[in-house]
């Protein structure tokens, strides 16, 4: 386990900007609007040869009745519990506020090492103003300007001083499973139920999750990373800048994942937006599993599941070899089965078929049903092999590859799926001249 730094403070003091500085990324969404960050957001950083984890948290607000702010408060408290060192960020332009004092009270209870960073110190006049933060009773402070990066090095030096020496660094090579879907279909609820704790904020309001959040899952002999993503809506319905960035991060999470777990709402069925999200995962050649959530809310007969499955497969045709699992996050129904299916899909996606086995199976089938002759020319496929790529990719060598049409390519794909296990995985097929 590596050293962990939690960045805490009241809303809009520049925590996410500092997080992005530390991780040398733009992972966390930043905006002038208060309360942009909601969930805990994890990243990796390195300073002077020391690697560590950074947690960005939402702004701490005490005594608020707002549903998000009470949930954010819980997330901040959890982050403080997790961390070795706390980076407390305050805003020089606002001075010491009641909320800052409330955070200090929380930090004293935790008995963790605290580094105080005074942000937005852009000039010497503001540096003089920063002196009032001695009143917090946390000792010396470090002035920073997160926008320009001024003082970031001194801040990192102060944090590294407090690190434990005997902690080894984990190298994360676990597969990534992105949980994707429309807003409010239950993505965060599914992840919370699987890990057994309320890690990601869940409300009835669509668009609660904004960042893409990684969670390590190591239970029941499984070892992978679950990525919670923001709900993807139609472009024309995305009006806020914040939501635009959330959507961008969700698409990026799909691109960087190994398997996409597409969650749909059982009551609404497989809608056009679900179809679009499916095609984003398909275009990126990711393994796909469909989870039909809220299955407990439907009045069911013996044919209900079968009809729902047929409806989904008609919408995603011609790629119909997709596992579909009916689940309920609320009742914890078949969630583990959904996970097992995702693991299986990942195994299918990474399998390599020996060239001898491939030729032994496919060449007799091609001989029995060869490509149709074009312009009086007979096409002969002589040899096939699997390429060493991340997704299953096959090359078939023929005398006249330019005359092989799409229907025959589909026939080849169907034969591959029939004789080898590629359920839930897109297959790429190429014909080359031999």
C-alpha positions, 0 to 999 in steps of 0.5 A, a space after each residue: 500500500 502506498 502513502 496516501 495524501 487527502 486534499 480537504 477544505 471548504 468548497 471552491 478553494 482550489 483542491 481539484 486544481 492542486 490535485 491535477 497539479 500533483 497528478 500531472 493530469 486533468 482528471 478532476 473537473 475544475 470550474 468556478 461553480 462551487 461544489 463541482 467535486 462530489 465523490 472521492 477521486 483517486 490519482 497517482 503522483 510522484 515527487 523526488 522519487 517518492 510515489 504516493 496516492 492523492 485523494 481529491 474530496 468535495 468541499 466540506 460544508 457543515 450543517 447544510 441540509 443539501 442532499 449532496 453536501 451531507 453525502 460529500 461530508 461523509 466522503 471527506 470523513 472517509 478520505 481523512 480516515 484513509 490518508 496518512 497525511 492531510 493537505 488542508 487547503 484554504 483561500 487567502 482571498 476569503 480569509 479564515 471562515 467558520 467552515 475552515 474552523 469546522 474542518 480544523 476541528 475535524 482534522 484535530 479529531 483525526 490525529 493525522 499529520 496536517 500540512 496547511 496550504 494557503 491557495 490563490 497567493 498570486 502576489 506579495 500583498 496577498 502573502 502578507 494577508 496570509 499571516 492570519 491563517 496562523 490563527 488556525 493553530 496548525 503551525 506554519 503554512 505554505 503559500 501556493 497559487 495552484 493556477 500558475 503552479 507557484 509554491 507547488 514544489 514547497 507543498 510537495 516537499 512538506 508532504 513528503 517529509 511526513 511519509 512513512 518509509 517502509 511502505 511499498 508501492 503497488 503496481 496496478 496491472 489489474 483489468 479495468 471494468 467500466 460501469 457505463 450507462 444513462 444517468 440514474 440507471 443504478 451504476 453507483 448503487 451496483 458498485 457500492 453493493 459489490 464492494 460492501 460500502 457506500 463509497 460512491 454518492 447515490 441520490 435519486 437526482 440524475 447526474 450525481 456522479 461527475 468524475 470517473 471513479 476507480 475502485 479496486 475489487 479483490 473479493 471472492 478471488 477476483 482482482 480488478 478495478 471497477 470504474 464508476 462513470 457519469 451517465 451519458 445523455 444525448 449531446 443535445 440534452 447536455 447544456 452545462 459545461 460540467 456535464 460536458 466534461 463528465 461525459 468526456 471522462 466517461 468516454 475516456 473511461 470506456 477507451 481505457 477499460 478492458 470490459 464495459 458493463 452496460 447498465 440499463 433500466 429494466 422499466 424503460 428497456 433498451 432505449 436509443 441512448 443505450 444503443 448509442 452507448 453500446 456502439 461507443 464500447 463496440 467501436 472501441 473494441 471492448 468486451 461488453 456485458 449488459 446488466 438489466 438493473 431494477 429487475 425487482 420492480 417488474 411484474 414478471 411471467 415465465 416469458 418476461 426475461 426471454 422477451 427482454 433478451 430478444 428485444 435487446 438482441 434485436 437492437 444490437 444486431 448484428 453483434 448479438 453474442 453478448 451476455 445479458 444478466 438481469 440484476 437488482 442492486 437494491 435486492 443484491 440479486 445476481 450481482 456476483 453473476 454479473 461480475 463473473 460474466 464480466 471476468 469471463 468476457 475479459 478472459 475471452 478477450 485476452 485468449 490466444 488461439 494457436 495458429 495450428 488449431 485455428 487452421 485445423 478448424 477453419 480451413 475445412 469450413 472454408 473449403 466446404 463453403 468457399 467465398 463465391 466466385 467474382 468475375 469468373 475468378 475463384 477465391 482461395 483462402 490458404 492460411 489464417 492466424 491471430 494477430 498479437 493485439 489487445 482484442 481478437 484480430 484474425 488475418 486470412 490470406 487469400 489469392 484475391 482478397 479484394 473480391 471477398 465481400 461483407 456477407 462472407 466476412 460475417 460467415 467467418 466471424 460466425 464460425 469463429 464464434 461457434 467454434 471458439 469462445 468469444 462471447 461478449 467480445 468484438 472480433 476484427 477480421 482482415 483478408 490479405 494477399 498471399 
